[in-house]
């Protein structure tokens, strides 16, 4: 069992880090960013600023507007290191799902950044944490404790709860 204090500290650190990011930071971290046109003062300026920052970092991006949504994504092939990170992350999600299921939790991803993830039980709101780069490190109530509201999950073919 992982130290609950350490797990809560890591969850808090991840939440604070993600909240600090501007749109370009989100684009770099996730590979894409989507905003509502209503939330942006100048949509053309938003797209121009994303492109300006990407040019200075020598990153190829695509931006656009579809209806009431602005979007930007990193354009180009996935690098080998990025693919390895993705593979570790998805193996981590499988392990978290397996452990949460053993305790009757139906978890969904609440927050994701790189190889770190916070999951939340749909029944009891318990949290779980995973970090694929740290061994992996997996812990939290949604992974280590029985769910007080163990309604059977509405599983999809992939094993994750339907949304």
Secondary structure by P-SEA (a helix, b strand, c coil): cccaaaaaaaaaaaaaaaaaccaaaaaaaccbbbbbccccccaaaaaaaaaaaaaaacbbbbbbbccccccccccccccaaaaaaaaaaaaaaaaaaaaaaaacccccccccccccbbbbbcccbbbbbbbcccccccccccccccccccccccccccccccc
